């Protein structure tokens, strides 16, 4: 196992444990913000693709 794999595993474990300690409204806000960012990104990519076709 490489050093970077160990660091990423440790980071993932710490991140998940911190998320488990957060109040639910903060976690919900973070998840909705991430979902909104993903939707915005994909909509902009689709619109760029459609504008290249015409």
Biotite code that builds the C-alpha atoms (Angstrom):
import biotite.structure as struc

atoms = struc.array([
    struc.Atom([0.000, 0.000, 0.000], chain_id="A", res_id=1, res_name="UNK", atom_name="CA", element="C"),
    struc.Atom([1.429, 3.364, -0.982], chain_id="A", res_id=2, res_name="UNK", atom_name="CA", element="C"),
    struc.Atom([1.644, 6.436, 1.195], chain_id="A", res_id=3, res_name="UNK", atom_name="CA", element="C"),
    struc.Atom([-0.936, 8.336, -0.880], chain_id="A", res_id=4, res_name="UNK", atom_name="CA", element="C"),
    struc.Atom([-3.460, 5.494, -0.507], chain_id="A", res_id=5, res_name="UNK", atom_name="CA", element="C"),
    struc.Atom([-2.990, 5.611, 3.252], chain_id="A", res_id=6, res_name="UNK", atom_name="CA", element="C"),
    struc.Atom([-3.488, 9.383, 3.318], chain_id="A", res_id=7, res_name="UNK", atom_name="CA", element="C"),
    struc.Atom([-6.627, 9.187, 1.164], chain_id="A", res_id=8, res_name="UNK", atom_name="CA", element="C"),
    struc.Atom([-8.062, 6.393, 3.311], chain_id="A", res_id=9, res_name="UNK", atom_name="CA", element="C"),
    struc.Atom([-7.385, 8.372, 6.455], chain_id="A", res_id=10, res_name="UNK", atom_name="CA", element="C"),
    struc.Atom([-8.902, 11.521, 4.936], chain_id="A", res_id=11, res_name="UNK", atom_name="CA", element="C"),
    struc.Atom([-12.025, 9.619, 3.865], chain_id="A", res_id=12, res_name="UNK", atom_name="CA", element="C"),
    struc.Atom([-12.473, 8.067, 7.292], chain_id="A", res_id=13, res_name="UNK", atom_name="CA", element="C"),
    struc.Atom([-12.024, 11.363, 9.102], chain_id="A", res_id=14, res_name="UNK", atom_name="CA", element="C"),
    struc.Atom([-14.385, 13.121, 6.684], chain_id="A", res_id=15, res_name="UNK", atom_name="CA", element="C"),
    struc.Atom([-17.122, 10.544, 7.183], chain_id="A", res_id=16, res_name="UNK", atom_name="CA", element="C"),
    struc.Atom([-16.754, 10.634, 10.949], chain_id="A", res_id=17, res_name="UNK", atom_name="CA", element="C"),
    struc.Atom([-17.007, 14.447, 10.939], chain_id="A", res_id=18, res_name="UNK", atom_name="CA", element="C"),
    struc.Atom([-20.095, 14.285, 8.720], chain_id="A", res_id=19, res_name="UNK", atom_name="CA", element="C"),
    struc.Atom([-21.683, 11.888, 11.191], chain_id="A", res_id=20, res_name="UNK", atom_name="CA", element="C"),
    struc.Atom([-21.214, 14.417, 14.007], chain_id="A", res_id=21, res_name="UNK", atom_name="CA", element="C"),
    struc.Atom([-22.803, 17.348, 12.152], chain_id="A", res_id=22, res_name="UNK", atom_name="CA", element="C"),
    struc.Atom([-26.353, 18.426, 12.869], chain_id="A", res_id=23, res_name="UNK", atom_name="CA", element="C"),
    struc.Atom([-28.742, 17.188, 10.207], chain_id="A", res_id=24, res_name="UNK", atom_name="CA", element="C"),
    struc.Atom([-29.662, 20.657, 8.892], chain_id="A", res_id=25, res_name="UNK", atom_name="CA", element="C"),
    struc.Atom([-26.011, 21.489, 8.136], chain_id="A", res_id=26, res_name="UNK", atom_name="CA", element="C"),
    struc.Atom([-25.516, 18.127, 6.434], chain_id="A", res_id=27, res_name="UNK", atom_name="CA", element="C"),
    struc.Atom([-28.697, 18.626, 4.408], chain_id="A", res_id=28, res_name="UNK", atom_name="CA", element="C"),
    struc.Atom([-27.496, 22.077, 3.324], chain_id="A", res_id=29, res_name="UNK", atom_name="CA", element="C"),
    struc.Atom([-24.114, 20.710, 2.246], chain_id="A", res_id=30, res_name="UNK", atom_name="CA", element="C"),
    struc.Atom([-25.703, 17.868, 0.275], chain_id="A", res_id=31, res_name="UNK", atom_name="CA", element="C"),
    struc.Atom([-28.208, 20.161, -1.446], chain_id="A", res_id=32, res_name="UNK", atom_name="CA", element="C"),
    struc.Atom([-25.446, 22.629, -2.347], chain_id="A", res_id=33, res_name="UNK", atom_name="CA", element="C"),
    struc.Atom([-23.378, 19.813, -3.875], chain_id="A", res_id=34, res_name="UNK", atom_name="CA", element="C"),
    struc.Atom([-26.399, 18.545, -5.809], chain_id="A", res_id=35, res_name="UNK", atom_name="CA", element="C"),
    struc.Atom([-27.162, 22.050, -7.083], chain_id="A", res_id=36, res_name="UNK", atom_name="CA", element="C"),
    struc.Atom([-23.572, 22.516, -8.222], chain_id="A", res_id=37, res_name="UNK", atom_name="CA", element="C"),
    struc.Atom([-23.624, 19.200, -10.107], chain_id="A", res_id=38, res_name="UNK", atom_name="CA", element="C"),
    struc.Atom([-26.920, 19.993, -11.814], chain_id="A", res_id=39, res_name="UNK", atom_name="CA", element="C"),
    struc.Atom([-25.676, 23.449, -12.788], chain_id="A", res_id=40, res_name="UNK", atom_name="CA", element="C"),
    struc.Atom([-22.473, 21.991, -14.211], chain_id="A", res_id=41, res_name="UNK", atom_name="CA", element="C"),
    struc.Atom([-24.275, 19.389, -16.322], chain_id="A", res_id=42, res_name="UNK", atom_name="CA", element="C"),
    struc.Atom([-26.879, 21.847, -17.593], chain_id="A", res_id=43, res_name="UNK", atom_name="CA", element="C"),
    struc.Atom([-24.145, 24.258, -18.689], chain_id="A", res_id=44, res_name="UNK", atom_name="CA", element="C"),
    struc.Atom([-22.296, 21.407, -20.463], chain_id="A", res_id=45, res_name="UNK", atom_name="CA", element="C"),
    struc.Atom([-25.484, 20.337, -22.263], chain_id="A", res_id=46, res_name="UNK", atom_name="CA", element="C"),
    struc.Atom([-26.166, 23.924, -23.337], chain_id="A", res_id=47, res_name="UNK", atom_name="CA", element="C"),
    struc.Atom([-22.597, 24.292, -24.608], chain_id="A", res_id=48, res_name="UNK", atom_name="CA", element="C"),
    struc.Atom([-22.966, 21.059, -26.553], chain_id="A", res_id=49, res_name="UNK", atom_name="CA", element="C"),
    struc.Atom([-26.279, 22.185, -28.043], chain_id="A", res_id=50, res_name="UNK", atom_name="CA", element="C"),
    struc.Atom([-24.828, 25.534, -29.090], chain_id="A", res_id=51, res_name="UNK", atom_name="CA", element="C"),
    struc.Atom([-21.971, 23.767, -30.938], chain_id="A", res_id=52, res_name="UNK", atom_name="CA", element="C"),
    struc.Atom([-24.424, 21.619, -32.904], chain_id="A", res_id=53, res_name="UNK", atom_name="CA", element="C"),
    struc.Atom([-26.268, 24.605, -34.402], chain_id="A", res_id=54, res_name="UNK", atom_name="CA", element="C"),
])
